[in-house]
Amino acid sequence: MKRAIFCIIAGWLLLLILIGFSSCADSFNGNVSDEDDGSSTVDTIPPAAVSDLTIISVGCDSVSVEWTPTEDSEIYALRYDTVNFDESGWQTAQIFSDAIPVDAETMSITIRSLTSETYYCFAVKGADSLENWSELSNVVCCSTLVQDTSDTMTLPVDTIPPADVDLDVVEGFFSLPQISFVAPEDSGGLSSVIVQVSSESADFVHYDSIIIAPVESGNEYNIQISADLYSFGLVNYVRAYAVDLEGNRGDFSEVVAFAHRYQIVNSSCINCGRCYSACPNDAISYNSSTGSYVIDVYACIGCGDCVSVCPRSAIDKYVKKL
């Protein structure tokens, strides 16, 4: 009886030793459980979008552009169309190349076999080594030159850029900001006016562009800035330049600053003072000489607290040139 019990205990011990040896063998063979999986996180962050795409030369059947590659970009896609386009039009635009390698601090590309006397717009997107694609760059446009069949070596007659754009901001009660300008004179005719909007700084480190085309010299234009191009409640900056049909680009206009904030509509105000009590930034005061409340456009932060308490809807958005 004792011998049988001893054999049973010995058998169990042998089985436990074999199970332990099998686990060790799995470890040596590299078999690791899912709980110990140490795989690294895949990079899904795309490079920043290009913001300085520029047209550097124009021919009758070619346009040259350049841009500064953003950090982490390894290839670029360049596309173009005969109309201005945005992100939604990228897929249908003509593909010049979707695999331009980054090989210089400034990329310069010439698009050839274009049609003369035709309006073209260009944009680029960058991708990293994992093909994470950036957002669309700024879009640049121009018209190709008239083809000269008599002498292909002759330079364009008009090499003089357009005059500066006289840009201004329209003040008043507007739901969206408005800018105005008179298209400058140019002997060969204008192609477009490019307006840049920055809500961060007057240095235009980051900006969005509005392309107004076609334009005619001497005509006055009033352009509304869409809500996604500026920041309500903050100081915004605008500047513009003109491009003629030969691709000559004018200088930037003077930078104009504006704020889009709240103001009191005096004809509707009953001077109840509720806006004064609700303002968290002490931007509203009572003018004893006029017997009315006023909002300091420089102190207003556009929070809208005053709007929500006004019983007469007498507070509205106002564009102020600074």
C-alpha positions in Angstrom: 0.0 0.0 0.0 2.8 2.5 0.9 4.6 1.6 -2.3 1.5 2.4 -4.4 1.0 5.8 -2.7 4.7 6.6 -3.3 4.3 5.7 -7.0 1.3 8.0 -7.3 3.1 11.0 -5.7 6.2 10.4 -7.8 4.1 10.4 -11.0 2.4 13.7 -10.1 5.8 15.3 -9.4 7.2 14.1 -12.8 4.1 15.5 -14.5 4.6 19.0 -12.9 8.3 19.0 -13.9 7.4 18.2 -17.5 4.8 21.1 -17.6 7.4 23.5 -16.2 10.0 22.4 -18.8 7.4 22.9 -21.6 6.7 26.5 -20.5 10.4 27.3 -20.4 10.9 25.9 -23.8 8.1 28.1 -25.2 9.9 31.2 -23.7 13.2 30.2 -25.3 11.4 29.7 -28.6 10.1 33.2 -28.5 6.4 32.3 -27.9 5.1 35.3 -25.9 1.5 35.7 -24.9 -0.7 38.5 -26.2 -0.5 40.2 -22.8 3.3 40.7 -23.3 3.0 42.1 -26.8 5.2 45.2 -27.0 4.4 46.3 -30.5 5.0 50.0 -31.1 2.4 52.6 -32.0 2.0 53.3 -35.7 2.6 56.9 -36.8 -0.7 58.4 -38.1 0.2 62.1 -37.9 0.5 63.7 -41.4 3.0 66.5 -42.2 1.8 70.1 -42.0 0.3 71.6 -45.1 2.4 73.8 -47.4 1.4 77.5 -47.1 3.9 79.2 -49.4 3.2 77.6 -52.8 4.1 80.3 -55.3 4.1 80.8 -59.1 7.6 81.8 -60.2 7.3 81.8 -64.0 4.7 81.5 -66.7 5.0 80.5 -70.4 2.5 80.0 -73.2 2.4 76.2 -72.4 4.1 76.0 -69.0 4.0 77.2 -65.4 6.7 76.9 -62.8 5.9 76.7 -59.1 7.9 76.4 -55.9 7.3 75.7 -52.3 9.1 74.9 -49.0 8.7 71.2 -47.9 7.3 70.9 -44.4 8.9 68.8 -41.7 8.5 65.0 -42.1 7.4 65.2 -45.8 9.1 62.7 -48.1 7.0 63.0 -51.3 4.5 65.5 -52.8 1.5 65.3 -55.1 0.9 68.2 -57.4 -2.4 68.7 -59.2 -4.0 71.4 -61.2 -7.3 72.5 -62.8 -8.7 75.2 -65.0 -10.9 76.4 -62.2 -10.1 77.3 -58.6 -10.6 74.3 -56.3 -10.4 73.3 -52.7 -10.2 70.0 -50.8 -13.4 68.7 -52.4 -12.0 69.3 -55.9 -8.6 67.7 -55.3 -9.7 64.2 -56.4 -11.0 65.4 -59.8 -8.1 67.8 -60.5 -5.5 66.9 -63.2 -2.6 64.9 -61.7 0.9 66.2 -62.6 2.5 63.7 -60.2 1.6 62.0 -56.9 5.1 60.9 -56.1 7.5 63.9 -56.3 10.5 63.1 -54.0 11.7 65.8 -51.6 15.2 66.5 -52.7 15.8 70.1 -51.9 15.1 72.7 -49.2 13.0 74.5 -51.8 11.0 72.5 -54.4 10.7 73.8 -57.9 8.6 72.1 -60.5 7.6 73.1 -64.1 4.3 71.9 -65.4 4.4 71.6 -69.2 2.1 70.8 -72.1 -0.5 73.3 -70.9 -2.9 75.2 -73.2 -2.0 78.8 -74.0 -4.2 81.7 -72.9 -5.8 79.4 -70.3 -6.5 80.0 -66.6 -4.9 77.3 -64.3 -4.9 76.7 -60.5 -2.3 74.6 -58.7 -2.0 72.9 -55.3 0.2 70.3 -53.5 -0.1 67.8 -50.7 2.8 66.2 -48.8 3.1 62.7 -47.3 5.5 61.0 -44.9 7.1 57.6 -45.3 3.9 55.9 -44.1 1.9 57.8 -46.7 0.0 60.0 -44.2 -1.1 62.8 -46.4 -1.3 66.5 -45.4 -4.1 68.8 -45.9 -4.3 70.9 -49.1 -1.8 73.7 -49.6 -2.7 77.2 -50.5 -4.0 77.4 -54.1 -2.2 79.6 -56.6 -3.6 80.6 -60.1 -2.6 82.4 -63.3 -3.2 82.4 -67.0 -0.7 81.0 -69.5 0.6 83.4 -72.1 -0.5 84.0 -75.7 1.5 81.7 -78.0 3.8 83.6 -80.3 4.3 81.4 -83.4 6.6 83.9 -85.1 9.4 83.8 -82.7 9.4 81.3 -79.8 12.5 83.0 -78.2 10.8 86.3 -77.8 10.1 87.2 -74.2 6.6 88.5 -73.2 6.2 92.1 -74.2 4.6 92.9 -70.8 7.1 92.2 -68.0 5.7 94.9 -65.7 3.8 93.7 -62.7 0.4 95.2 -61.7 0.2 98.1 -59.3 -0.4 97.5 -55.6 -3.9 96.7 -54.5 -5.6 99.5 -52.5 -7.3 97.2 -49.9 -9.8 98.3 -47.3 -12.1 96.8 -44.7 -15.8 97.8 -44.8 -17.0 98.9 -41.3 -20.6 98.3 -40.1 -23.1 95.7 -38.8 -22.3 92.7 -40.9 -22.7 89.0 -40.1 -19.4 88.4 -41.9 -16.5 90.8 -42.5 -16.3 92.5 -45.9 -13.3 93.9 -47.7 -13.2 96.2 -50.7 -10.6 97.1 -53.4 -10.4 98.7 -56.8 -8.6 96.3 -59.2 -5.3 98.0 -60.1 -4.4 99.1 -63.6 -2.3 96.8 -65.9 -1.4 97.3 -69.5 -1.9 93.6 -70.4 -5.0 92.9 -68.3 -5.4 91.3 -64.9 -5.7 87.6 -64.2 -6.7 87.6 -60.5 -6.3 89.3 -57.1 -5.2 87.1 -54.2 -6.3 88.1 -50.7 -4.6 86.5 -47.7 -6.3 86.4 -44.3 -4.4 85.8 -41.0 -6.0 85.5 -37.6 -2.7 84.9 -35.8 -0.2 87.6 -36.6 0.5 90.5 -39.0 3.5 88.5 -40.2 1.2 86.0 -42.0 3.1 83.0 -40.7 -0.1 81.0 -41.2 -2.9 82.3 -43.5 -5.7 81.3 -45.8 -6.2 82.7 -49.3 -9.2 84.0 -51.3 -8.7 84.0 -55.0 -10.8 86.6 -56.9 -10.9 85.9 -60.6 -11.4 87.1 -63.2 -11.0 90.8 -62.4 -10.9 93.9 -64.5 -8.7 96.9 -63.9 -10.6 99.9 -62.5 -13.6 97.8 -61.2 -14.5 97.9 -57.5 -15.0 94.7 -55.7 -16.6 93.9 -52.3 -15.7 90.5 -51.0 -17.2 88.7 -48.0 -14.7 86.7 -45.8 -16.3 83.3 -44.9 -16.4 82.2 -41.3 -13.7 79.6 -41.7 -11.1 82.1 -42.8 -11.0 84.4 -39.8 -11.5 84.4 -36.1 -14.5 86.1 -34.5 -13.6 88.1 -31.4 -9.9 88.3 -32.3 -7.8 90.8 -34.3 -7.5 89.6 -37.9 -5.2 90.8 -40.7 -5.7 91.0 -44.5 -3.4 91.8 -47.4 -3.6 91.3 -51.2 -1.7 91.3 -54.4 -2.6 91.3 -58.1 -1.5 88.9 -60.9 -1.7 89.9 -64.6 -2.3 87.7 -67.6 1.4 87.3 -68.2 1.9 85.9 -64.7 3.6 89.1 -63.4 2.8 89.5 -59.7 2.4 92.8 -57.9 3.6 93.7 -54.5 1.6 93.1 -51.4 -0.8 95.8 -50.3 -0.6 97.4 -46.9 -1.7 95.1 -44.1 -5.2 96.0 -42.8 -6.4 94.9 -39.4 -10.0 94.4 -38.3 -12.0 93.0 -35.5 -15.5 91.4 -35.8 -17.2 91.9 -32.4 -20.5 93.0 -30.8 -21.9 96.5 -30.8 -25.2 98.0 -29.6 -27.8 99.0 -32.1 -28.8 102.3 -30.6 -32.1 102.5 -32.4 -33.3 99.3 -30.8 -31.7 99.7 -27.3 -33.9 100.6 -24.3 -30.9 101.2 -22.0 -32.0 98.5 -19.5 -28.4 97.8 -18.5 -28.7 94.0 -18.6 -25.8 93.8 -21.1 -23.6 95.9 -18.7 -24.3 93.5 -15.8 -23.7 90.4 -18.0 -20.3 91.4 -19.6 -17.5 89.4 -18.0 -14.7 91.6 -19.5 -16.0 95.1 -18.4 -16.3 96.0 -22.1 -19.6 97.8 -21.6 -20.0 101.2 -20.0 -22.7 103.8 -19.6 -22.2 107.1 -21.4 -23.8 109.8 -19.2 -23.5 112.5 -21.9 -25.6 110.4 -24.5 -27.6 108.5 -21.9 -26.8 105.1 -23.5 -24.6 102.1 -23.1 -21.7 101.5 -25.4 -19.4 98.5 -26.0 -15.6 99.1 -26.3 -14.7 97.2 -29.5 -11.1 96.8 -28.3 -12.2 95.2 -24.9 -15.0 93.0 -26.3 -13.9 89.4 -26.6 -17.0 88.3 -28.6 -18.3 85.9 -25.9 -22.0 86.8 -26.6 -23.1 86.9 -23.0 -24.6 90.4 -23.6 -26.5 89.1 -26.6 -28.2 86.3 -24.7 -29.6 88.7 -22.0 -30.7 91.6 -24.3 -34.6 91.7 -24.4 -34.7 93.7 -27.6 -32.1 91.9 -29.7 -30.3 95.2 -29.8 -26.7 93.8 -29.9 -25.3 92.6 -33.2 -22.0 91.7 -34.9 -20.0 94.7 -36.0 -16.9 94.9 -38.2 -14.4 97.5 -37.0 -11.2 98.5 -38.9 -8.3 98.9 -36.4 
